[in-house]
Amino acid sequence: MGGNAVNSRSFLNDIMPGDLKAAAVSGDNSMVFSILVTMAGSKVKRSDSNDLIALAACRLSMPSFLLIYGYNWGYFDYILKNPPEGAGGIEQPCNCSRMLDCSVPGLAIETLDKYKSSRDILEHPENAKGLSVLRWYEMKALSGIWAEGAVSTGSGVWKNIMNENMDKETYLLLLDLSARFMLVAEMSILPAMKGYAESDTDACRCGLLQQAAMIVWAGSYFMGLSSDSPAGIFPSINRS
């Protein structure tokens, strides 16, 4: 997440279907919100489709969500290692020993915990069973290209925009939000990976539903960042 340098439309451009991109450039936030809802609805629809469509949707989702994860890994690592003055020496809010394997002390997420073991298979695809070995190697390759490839971008963006005058309270809030976002992002990726690689339709559908929630949450977050409304204003939805 994070950063006024990333606005709602740049985020949408990375993950939306091609036929929706043109609508996003209009600059109308109500239209952007409608697109978010449409995208989320599309994920839900695919999660309720037949097995082949659901599995294909999980595979197609990988580049976009891995890119988002890698970008956030990069910026989270940067802000953690470069606190503003007066905010040093804080307790690390998130343990990230390896890509797609973060944890927040004291925070358990049942769905994520259920699929965490898939991370070990991603690192060692040779330990997978049967034909899923090849698909797990495919997932590992995609992780290297999209997630690891986006780390330097996230770090570089925050190197340029990090506010050294940020107060400690705001900095801690940013770290907490970012740490939890890492977990939610993992929850949108690992079930989908397992679903596609092992033809596990339950895992795949779980991943697609998590992705639908991620699209609305993250997209709305970026809309808030790019909004010129005063702080504390909660948006309303015009249903006319």
KOLVEXLO-17395 format. One record per residue (C-alpha): z, y, x; residue number from 1. Coordinates in steps of 0.2 Angstrom, whole numbers, always signed. Each point is the difference from the previous one (the first is absolute). Layout:
<sites>
@w: Z; v: Y; u: X; resi: NUM
...
</sites>
This chain:
<sites>
@w: +0; v: +0; u: +0; resi: 1
@w: +4; v: +17; u: +6; resi: 2
@w: -8; v: +16; u: +5; resi: 3
@w: -8; v: +15; u: -8; resi: 4
@w: -15; v: -5; u: +11; resi: 5
@w: -3; v: -14; u: -11; resi: 6
@w: -5; v: +5; u: -18; resi: 7
@w: -2; v: -10; u: -16; resi: 8
@w: -19; v: +0; u: +1; resi: 9
@w: -1; v: -6; u: +18; resi: 10
@w: +11; v: -14; u: -5; resi: 11
@w: -10; v: -4; u: -15; resi: 12
@w: -16; v: +0; u: +10; resi: 13
@w: +6; v: -14; u: +11; resi: 14
@w: +5; v: -12; u: -13; resi: 15
@w: -10; v: +4; u: -16; resi: 16
@w: -15; v: -9; u: -6; resi: 17
@w: -16; v: +9; u: +4; resi: 18
@w: -5; v: +4; u: -17; resi: 19
@w: +16; v: +11; u: -2; resi: 20
@w: -1; v: +9; u: +16; resi: 21
@w: -11; v: +14; u: -7; resi: 22
@w: +12; v: +4; u: -13; resi: 23
@w: +14; v: +3; u: +12; resi: 24
@w: -8; v: +14; u: +9; resi: 25
@w: +0; v: +11; u: -15; resi: 26
@w: +18; v: +7; u: +5; resi: 27
@w: +7; v: -3; u: -17; resi: 28
@w: +17; v: -8; u: +2; resi: 29
@w: -1; v: -6; u: -18; resi: 30
@w: -16; v: -9; u: +4; resi: 31
@w: +8; v: -7; u: +16; resi: 32
@w: +15; v: -7; u: -10; resi: 33
@w: -12; v: -8; u: -12; resi: 34
@w: -9; v: -8; u: +14; resi: 35
@w: +16; v: -7; u: +7; resi: 36
@w: +4; v: -7; u: -17; resi: 37
@w: -18; v: -8; u: -1; resi: 38
@w: +2; v: -7; u: +17; resi: 39
@w: +17; v: -8; u: -4; resi: 40
@w: -7; v: -6; u: -16; resi: 41
@w: -14; v: -9; u: +9; resi: 42
@w: +13; v: -9; u: +11; resi: 43
@w: +9; v: -6; u: -15; resi: 44
@w: -16; v: -5; u: -8; resi: 45
@w: -5; v: -10; u: +15; resi: 46
@w: +17; v: -8; u: +1; resi: 47
@w: -3; v: -7; u: -17; resi: 48
@w: -17; v: -6; u: +3; resi: 49
@w: -6; v: -17; u: +5; resi: 50
@w: +6; v: -8; u: +16; resi: 51
@w: -16; v: +4; u: +10; resi: 52
@w: +0; v: +18; u: -5; resi: 53
@w: +18; v: +2; u: +4; resi: 54
@w: -2; v: -8; u: +17; resi: 55
@w: -15; v: +11; u: +4; resi: 56
@w: +9; v: +16; u: -5; resi: 57
@w: +14; v: -5; u: +12; resi: 58
@w: -12; v: -2; u: +14; resi: 59
@w: -9; v: +16; u: -4; resi: 60
@w: +17; v: +10; u: +0; resi: 61
@w: +5; v: -4; u: +18; resi: 62
@w: -9; v: +13; u: +10; resi: 63
@w: +6; v: +15; u: -11; resi: 64
@w: +18; v: -6; u: -1; resi: 65
@w: +1; v: -5; u: +18; resi: 66
@w: -7; v: +17; u: +5; resi: 67
@w: +14; v: +9; u: -10; resi: 68
@w: +13; v: -11; u: +7; resi: 69
@w: -6; v: +3; u: +18; resi: 70
@w: -1; v: +18; u: -2; resi: 71
@w: +18; v: +1; u: -7; resi: 72
@w: +6; v: -12; u: +14; resi: 73
@w: -7; v: +13; u: +13; resi: 74
@w: +8; v: +15; u: -8; resi: 75
@w: +17; v: -8; u: -3; resi: 76
@w: +1; v: -6; u: +18; resi: 77
@w: -5; v: +18; u: +5; resi: 78
@w: +13; v: +9; u: -10; resi: 79
@w: +13; v: -12; u: +4; resi: 80
@w: -2; v: +2; u: +19; resi: 81
@w: -2; v: +19; u: -2; resi: 82
@w: +14; v: +7; u: -11; resi: 83
@w: +1; v: +19; u: -2; resi: 84
@w: +14; v: +9; u: +9; resi: 85
@w: +17; v: -5; u: -6; resi: 86
@w: -5; v: -16; u: -8; resi: 87
@w: +0; v: -11; u: +15; resi: 88
@w: +11; v: -15; u: +2; resi: 89
@w: -1; v: -6; u: -18; resi: 90
@w: +1; v: -18; u: -6; resi: 91
@w: -17; v: -8; u: -1; resi: 92
@w: -4; v: -2; u: -19; resi: 93
@w: -13; v: -14; u: +2; resi: 94
@w: -2; v: -15; u: +12; resi: 95
@w: -18; v: -3; u: +4; resi: 96
@w: -2; v: -13; u: +14; resi: 97
@w: -18; v: -4; u: -4; resi: 98
@w: -14; v: +6; u: -12; resi: 99
@w: +3; v: -5; u: -18; resi: 100
@w: +18; v: -5; u: +3; resi: 101
@w: +12; v: +14; u: -3; resi: 102
@w: +17; v: +0; u: -8; resi: 103
@w: +13; v: +13; u: -5; resi: 104
@w: +18; v: -5; u: +3; resi: 105
@w: +9; v: -4; u: -16; resi: 106
@w: -16; v: +1; u: -11; resi: 107
@w: -7; v: -17; u: -7; resi: 108
@w: -16; v: -1; u: -10; resi: 109
@w: -2; v: -16; u: -8; resi: 110
@w: -19; v: +0; u: -2; resi: 111
@w: -2; v: +5; u: +18; resi: 112
@w: +13; v: -13; u: +7; resi: 113
@w: -10; v: -13; u: -10; resi: 114
@w: -16; v: +3; u: +11; resi: 115
@w: +8; v: +5; u: +16; resi: 116
@w: -3; v: -17; u: +8; resi: 117
@w: -19; v: +3; u: -2; resi: 118
@w: +2; v: +13; u: +15; resi: 119
@w: +3; v: -15; u: +12; resi: 120
@w: -16; v: -8; u: -6; resi: 121
@w: -9; v: +16; u: +2; resi: 122
@w: +5; v: +0; u: +19; resi: 123
@w: -3; v: -18; u: +2; resi: 124
@w: -15; v: -5; u: -11; resi: 125
@w: -1; v: -17; u: +9; resi: 126
@w: +16; v: -5; u: -9; resi: 127
@w: -8; v: +2; u: -17; resi: 128
@w: -6; v: -15; u: -10; resi: 129
@w: -17; v: -7; u: -3; resi: 130
@w: -14; v: +12; u: -4; resi: 131
@w: +12; v: +15; u: -1; resi: 132
@w: +0; v: +1; u: +19; resi: 133
@w: -17; v: +9; u: +1; resi: 134
@w: +6; v: +12; u: -14; resi: 135
@w: +16; v: +4; u: +9; resi: 136
@w: -10; v: +3; u: +16; resi: 137
@w: -11; v: +12; u: -11; resi: 138
@w: +16; v: +9; u: -6; resi: 139
@w: +6; v: +2; u: +18; resi: 140
@w: -16; v: +7; u: +6; resi: 141
@w: +0; v: +13; u: -15; resi: 142
@w: +18; v: +5; u: +4; resi: 143
@w: -5; v: +3; u: +18; resi: 144
@w: -15; v: +11; u: -5; resi: 145
@w: +7; v: +9; u: -15; resi: 146
@w: +19; v: +1; u: +2; resi: 147
@w: +2; v: +0; u: +19; resi: 148
@w: -15; v: +11; u: +1; resi: 149
@w: +7; v: +14; u: -11; resi: 150
@w: +17; v: +1; u: +9; resi: 151
@w: -7; v: +13; u: +13; resi: 152
@w: -7; v: +10; u: -14; resi: 153
@w: +17; v: +1; u: -9; resi: 154
@w: +9; v: +4; u: +16; resi: 155
@w: -12; v: +14; u: +4; resi: 156
@w: +0; v: +8; u: -16; resi: 157
@w: +19; v: +2; u: +0; resi: 158
@w: +0; v: +6; u: +18; resi: 159
@w: -10; v: +15; u: -6; resi: 160
@w: +9; v: +4; u: -16; resi: 161
@w: +18; v: -5; u: +4; resi: 162
@w: +12; v: +14; u: -3; resi: 163
@w: +12; v: +2; u: +14; resi: 164
@w: +10; v: +12; u: -11; resi: 165
@w: +3; v: -13; u: -14; resi: 166
@w: +18; v: -1; u: -4; resi: 167
@w: +9; v: -17; u: +2; resi: 168
@w: +2; v: -3; u: -19; resi: 169
@w: -18; v: +1; u: -3; resi: 170
@w: -4; v: -10; u: +16; resi: 171
@w: +12; v: -14; u: -6; resi: 172
@w: -8; v: +0; u: -18; resi: 173
@w: -17; v: -1; u: +8; resi: 174
@w: +5; v: -15; u: +11; resi: 175
@w: +8; v: -9; u: -15; resi: 176
@w: -15; v: +3; u: -11; resi: 177
@w: -12; v: -6; u: +14; resi: 178
@w: +11; v: -16; u: +3; resi: 179
@w: -1; v: -5; u: -18; resi: 180
@w: -18; v: +4; u: -1; resi: 181
@w: -3; v: -13; u: +14; resi: 182
@w: +8; v: -13; u: -10; resi: 183
@w: -9; v: +4; u: -16; resi: 184
@w: -17; v: +0; u: +10; resi: 185
@w: +5; v: -17; u: +7; resi: 186
@w: +3; v: -6; u: -17; resi: 187
@w: -18; v: +5; u: -5; resi: 188
@w: -8; v: -9; u: +15; resi: 189
@w: +10; v: -17; u: +4; resi: 190
@w: -2; v: -8; u: -18; resi: 191
@w: -18; v: +5; u: +0; resi: 192
@w: -3; v: -7; u: +17; resi: 193
@w: +8; v: -17; u: -4; resi: 194
@w: -9; v: +0; u: -17; resi: 195
@w: -17; v: +1; u: +8; resi: 196
@w: +3; v: -10; u: +15; resi: 197
@w: +8; v: -15; u: -9; resi: 198
@w: -8; v: +2; u: -17; resi: 199
@w: +17; v: +3; u: -7; resi: 200
@w: -4; v: +9; u: -16; resi: 201
@w: +18; v: +4; u: -5; resi: 202
@w: +2; v: +9; u: +17; resi: 203
@w: -17; v: +9; u: -2; resi: 204
@w: +4; v: +6; u: -17; resi: 205
@w: +17; v: +6; u: +6; resi: 206
@w: -8; v: +10; u: +14; resi: 207
@w: -13; v: +8; u: -12; resi: 208
@w: +14; v: +6; u: -11; resi: 209
@w: +10; v: +7; u: +14; resi: 210
@w: -16; v: +9; u: +6; resi: 211
@w: -2; v: +8; u: -17; resi: 212
@w: +18; v: +7; u: +1; resi: 213
@w: -3; v: +6; u: +18; resi: 214
@w: -16; v: +9; u: -5; resi: 215
@w: +9; v: +10; u: -14; resi: 216
@w: +16; v: +3; u: +11; resi: 217
@w: -9; v: +5; u: +16; resi: 218
@w: -14; v: +10; u: -9; resi: 219
@w: +13; v: +10; u: -10; resi: 220
@w: +10; v: +3; u: +15; resi: 221
@w: -16; v: +8; u: +9; resi: 222
@w: -4; v: +10; u: -15; resi: 223
@w: +18; v: +7; u: +1; resi: 224
@w: -3; v: +5; u: +18; resi: 225
@w: -16; v: +8; u: -3; resi: 226
@w: +6; v: +10; u: -16; resi: 227
@w: +3; v: +18; u: +1; resi: 228
@w: +14; v: -1; u: -14; resi: 229
@w: +17; v: +6; u: +5; resi: 230
@w: +13; v: -13; u: +7; resi: 231
@w: +9; v: -9; u: -13; resi: 232
@w: -14; v: +1; u: -13; resi: 233
@w: -2; v: -17; u: -9; resi: 234
@w: -18; v: -2; u: -7; resi: 235
@w: -4; v: -4; u: -18; resi: 236
@w: -14; v: -10; u: -6; resi: 237
@w: -12; v: +8; u: -12; resi: 238
@w: -5; v: -13; u: -13; resi: 239
@w: -12; v: +11; u: -10; resi: 240
</sites>
